[in-house]
Amino acid sequence: MMTMDAAGCGTVTAPELGLPEKSVIPKAKGTLPKALFAGRGPLSNTLKQHLVHTVGSIHMLALLRPANAGVGEGAHVKEILVLGLRLNGVDTAVPADVVDHIAAQRPGSGVLFVCVRDGHPCSPENEGGGSGAKGRPTGGDAPGRTVEQCALAVRRKVPGKAGHTARYAVHVSDWANPRDMLLEVTGADMDEVWESLCSQAILGTADHADLDARLVRRDRIVALRAEEAKLVRDHARAKNPAQRNEAFSKLGKVRAELKRLAE
């Protein structure tokens, strides 16, 4: 199947993402009505606004299954949908509530969201807030210039103790040049393929080994760095030796844990 025959979200298509040819959805069947994803229950006003106004259109780019991905069946993930979200406006953030809402409707499937927007190449908003797949800026630095940008988003269960209420989080990669966004389909079965795609979206690597543990470690490091910065400020502002010593002691423990996690 030629790229020109493939469904697209902006200029992004499944073949250009590196997905298997047999998984590609034809252009004629790619655009999906947004009403299809409204669900049966009532929507919050914010979610409704995001679905109606923030998301310009939704496109099915690919559908990965064992047969077309060349892997075994998964115990948890039966198929992986690759959905394109074309966002309205400029420098628009990925609507995490829309991602969460749509993915929650497919409990037996993985859903990889390919979000496409127009953005300013050098604006701070292009940092994305994520830590996943990255690419080069998508144009020059002329004032007011906008270029097409792409980000990945996934919804994953937050690691927790068995028996506790399941919680989910939406992870979004940094914004990148669509031409630099290339995915790997790797793993022995659909479960591993999904874990790898999640790792690519969140951490920028196809290595899916111990992904949950790595995410817990990453989040702990982020929290510790924020605590370290606060303690440094507390130490500098302390009015008496006791307060300074307390801040210094806590700072030492935080830095020791950061060093251990970095090893």
C-alpha positions as CSV (number, residue, x, y, z in Angstrom):
1,M,0.0,0.0,0.0
2,M,1.4,3.4,-1.0
3,T,1.6,6.2,1.6
4,M,-0.7,8.3,-0.6
5,D,-3.4,5.6,-0.2
6,A,-3.0,5.4,3.6
7,A,-5.2,7.3,6.1
8,G,-3.5,10.4,7.4
9,C,-3.6,12.8,10.3
10,G,-2.2,16.0,8.8
11,T,0.7,14.7,6.9
12,V,1.3,11.8,9.3
13,T,0.5,8.3,8.0
14,A,1.2,4.8,9.4
15,P,3.8,3.9,6.7
16,E,5.8,7.0,7.5
17,L,5.7,6.1,11.2
18,G,7.3,2.7,10.3
19,L,4.2,0.6,11.0
20,P,3.6,-2.7,9.1
21,E,2.1,-2.3,5.7
22,K,-0.7,-4.8,6.4
23,S,-1.8,-2.8,9.5
24,V,-2.4,0.4,7.5
25,I,-5.9,1.7,7.3
26,P,-6.9,2.9,3.8
27,K,-7.5,6.6,3.3
28,A,-11.1,6.1,2.4
29,K,-11.9,4.5,5.8
30,G,-9.6,6.6,8.0
31,T,-11.6,9.6,9.1
32,L,-13.9,8.7,12.0
33,P,-16.9,10.7,13.3
34,K,-16.1,12.3,16.7
35,A,-19.6,11.2,17.9
36,L,-18.4,7.6,17.7
37,F,-16.2,8.3,20.8
38,A,-18.7,10.2,22.9
39,G,-19.6,7.0,24.8
40,R,-22.8,6.2,26.5
41,G,-22.5,8.1,29.7
42,P,-22.7,11.9,30.2
43,L,-19.6,13.9,29.4
44,S,-18.3,16.7,31.6
45,N,-18.5,20.1,30.1
46,T,-14.7,20.3,29.9
47,L,-14.4,17.0,28.1
48,K,-17.2,17.9,25.8
49,Q,-15.5,21.2,24.9
50,H,-12.2,19.4,24.2
51,L,-13.8,16.7,22.1
52,V,-15.9,19.2,20.1
53,H,-13.5,22.2,19.8
54,T,-9.9,21.2,20.7
55,V,-9.9,18.0,18.6
56,G,-10.5,19.0,15.0
57,S,-10.8,15.4,13.6
58,I,-10.0,11.8,14.5
59,H,-8.4,9.3,12.2
60,M,-7.7,5.6,12.4
61,L,-4.2,5.2,11.0
62,A,-3.5,1.6,11.7
63,L,-4.8,-1.5,13.5
64,L,-2.1,-3.9,14.8
65,R,-3.0,-7.5,15.3
66,P,-0.9,-10.6,15.7
67,A,-1.3,-11.6,12.1
68,N,-0.2,-8.3,10.6
69,A,2.4,-7.5,13.3
70,G,4.1,-10.9,13.0
71,V,3.9,-11.6,16.7
72,G,2.0,-13.9,19.0
73,E,-1.3,-13.2,20.7
74,G,-1.2,-11.3,24.0
75,A,-2.7,-12.3,27.3
76,H,-4.0,-8.8,27.9
77,V,-3.7,-6.8,24.7
78,K,-5.6,-8.3,21.8
79,E,-5.0,-5.4,19.3
80,I,-3.5,-2.0,19.1
81,L,-5.3,0.9,17.6
82,V,-3.2,3.8,16.2
83,L,-5.5,6.9,16.3
84,G,-4.6,10.3,14.9
85,L,-5.9,13.4,16.7
86,R,-5.7,16.5,14.6
87,L,-5.8,19.4,17.1
88,N,-7.3,22.9,16.3
89,G,-5.5,26.1,17.1
90,V,-1.8,26.8,17.5
91,D,0.5,25.4,20.2
92,T,-2.5,23.4,21.5
93,A,-1.7,21.0,24.3
94,V,-2.8,17.4,24.0
95,P,-6.2,17.0,25.7
96,A,-5.4,14.3,28.2
97,D,-9.1,13.9,29.2
98,V,-9.9,13.0,25.6
99,V,-7.1,10.5,25.4
100,D,-8.2,9.0,28.7
101,H,-11.9,8.9,27.7
102,I,-11.3,7.2,24.3
103,A,-8.7,4.7,25.6
104,A,-11.0,3.7,28.5
105,Q,-13.6,2.5,26.0
106,R,-11.2,-0.2,24.7
107,P,-10.1,-2.1,27.8
108,G,-8.9,-5.1,25.8
109,S,-6.9,-3.0,23.3
110,G,-3.9,-0.7,23.4
111,V,-4.5,2.7,21.9
112,L,-1.6,4.8,20.7
113,F,-2.6,8.4,20.0
114,V,-0.6,10.3,17.3
115,C,-1.4,14.0,18.0
116,V,-0.8,16.5,15.3
117,R,-0.9,20.3,15.6
118,D,0.4,23.6,14.2
119,G,3.0,25.1,16.5
120,H,5.6,27.7,16.8
121,P,9.0,26.0,16.4
122,C,10.8,27.9,19.2
123,S,8.0,28.6,21.6
124,P,8.3,27.3,25.2
125,E,5.0,25.4,24.7
126,N,6.9,23.1,22.3
127,E,8.7,21.6,25.2
128,G,5.7,19.3,25.5
129,G,6.1,18.4,29.2
130,G,6.8,14.8,28.4
131,S,9.9,12.7,28.3
132,G,9.3,10.5,25.4
133,A,9.9,10.5,21.7
134,K,11.8,13.6,20.6
135,G,12.7,15.2,17.4
136,R,14.3,18.3,15.9
137,P,12.4,21.6,15.7
138,T,10.2,21.6,12.6
139,G,11.1,24.8,10.9
140,G,12.9,28.1,11.2
141,D,12.6,30.7,13.9
142,A,10.7,33.4,12.0
143,P,8.3,35.3,14.2
144,G,4.8,34.0,13.8
145,R,5.8,31.0,11.7
146,T,4.0,27.8,12.5
147,V,4.8,24.3,11.4
148,E,3.3,20.9,11.8
149,Q,4.3,19.0,14.9
150,C,3.6,15.5,16.2
151,A,3.4,14.0,19.7
152,L,2.5,10.5,21.0
153,A,0.1,9.8,23.9
154,V,-0.9,6.7,25.7
155,R,-3.0,5.8,28.7
156,R,-1.5,3.3,31.2
157,K,-2.5,1.8,34.5
158,V,-0.5,3.3,37.4
159,P,1.4,0.5,39.2
160,G,-0.2,-0.2,42.5
161,K,-0.9,-3.0,45.0
162,A,-3.2,-5.8,44.0
163,G,-6.8,-5.4,45.2
164,H,-6.6,-1.6,45.2
165,T,-8.8,0.5,42.9
166,A,-7.0,0.8,39.5
167,R,-5.8,4.2,38.5
168,Y,-4.7,5.3,35.1
169,A,-2.4,8.1,33.8
170,V,-2.0,9.7,30.4
171,H,1.6,10.1,29.2
172,V,2.5,12.5,26.4
173,S,5.8,12.7,24.5
174,D,7.5,15.9,23.5
175,W,6.4,17.6,20.3
176,A,8.6,16.7,17.4
177,N,9.0,17.0,13.6
178,P,6.6,14.4,12.1
179,R,9.5,13.3,9.8
180,D,11.5,12.4,12.9
181,M,8.7,10.3,14.5
182,L,9.5,6.7,13.7
183,L,8.1,3.8,15.7
184,E,9.4,0.2,16.2
185,V,7.1,-2.7,16.4
186,T,9.1,-5.1,18.5
187,G,8.2,-7.9,21.0
188,A,7.3,-11.6,21.0
189,D,3.5,-11.0,21.4
190,M,1.0,-8.2,21.5
191,D,1.5,-7.5,25.2
192,E,5.2,-6.8,24.5
193,V,4.5,-4.8,21.4
194,W,2.2,-2.5,23.4
195,E,4.7,-2.2,26.2
196,S,7.4,-1.2,23.7
197,L,5.1,1.4,22.0
198,C,4.4,2.8,25.5
199,S,8.1,3.0,26.3
200,Q,8.7,4.8,23.0
201,A,6.0,7.3,23.7
202,I,7.0,7.9,27.4
203,L,10.7,7.3,27.6
204,G,11.8,7.5,23.9
205,T,13.2,3.9,23.8
206,A,11.8,0.7,22.4
207,D,13.2,-1.2,25.4
208,H,10.1,-2.3,27.3
209,A,11.8,-4.3,30.1
210,D,10.5,-3.5,33.6
211,L,8.7,-0.5,32.2
212,D,6.5,0.1,35.2
213,A,9.5,0.0,37.6
214,R,11.4,2.4,35.3
215,L,8.4,4.8,35.4
216,V,8.2,4.6,39.2
217,R,11.9,5.4,39.4
218,R,11.6,8.3,36.9
219,D,8.7,9.8,38.8
220,R,10.6,9.4,42.1
221,I,13.6,11.2,40.6
222,V,11.4,14.1,39.5
223,A,9.8,14.4,42.9
224,L,13.2,14.3,44.6
225,R,14.6,17.0,42.4
226,A,11.7,19.2,43.2
227,E,12.2,18.6,46.9
228,E,16.0,19.2,46.5
229,A,15.3,22.6,45.0
230,K,12.9,23.5,47.8
231,L,15.3,22.5,50.5
232,V,18.1,24.5,48.9
233,R,15.8,27.6,49.1
234,D,14.8,26.7,52.7
235,H,18.4,26.4,53.7
236,A,19.3,29.8,52.2
237,R,16.3,31.5,53.9
238,A,16.7,29.9,57.3
239,K,16.8,32.5,60.1
240,N,18.6,30.4,62.7
241,P,21.2,27.6,62.9
242,A,18.6,25.0,63.9
243,Q,16.5,25.6,60.8
244,R,19.6,25.7,58.6
245,N,20.8,22.4,60.0
246,E,17.4,20.7,59.6
247,A,17.2,21.8,56.0
248,F,20.8,20.7,55.4
249,S,20.2,17.3,56.9
250,K,17.1,16.7,54.8
251,L,19.0,17.9,51.7
252,G,21.7,15.3,52.4
253,K,19.2,12.5,52.5
254,V,17.5,13.6,49.3
255,R,20.8,13.9,47.5
256,A,21.8,10.5,48.7
257,E,18.7,8.9,47.4
258,L,19.1,10.7,44.0
259,K,22.6,9.4,43.8
260,R,21.4,5.8,44.5
261,L,18.7,6.1,41.9
262,A,21.2,7.4,39.3
263,E,23.4,4.3,39.7
